[in-house]
């Protein structure tokens, strides 16, 4: 399983590219929609990027629970631990 700090950095960079914003990887509690302005299409792009880079499979129910960077990091970690 990837180091949580490295994983947070990678995911923050990936999300930042999608949202065209600087995402602080140390702020796992900041909300993607409310604080960074992600819309539903951005969230789909984030999930597709997670799937391509990490092989994570995210269904619609899980997508609705991806509220913060921390949620995204945990989702990848849980998938990697189960795999």
PyMOL commands that set and color helices and strands:
alter all, ss='L'
color gray80, all
select helices_A, chain A and resi 4-19+40-54+60-64+69-82
alter helices_A, ss='H'
color red, helices_A
deselect
rebuild
show_as cartoon
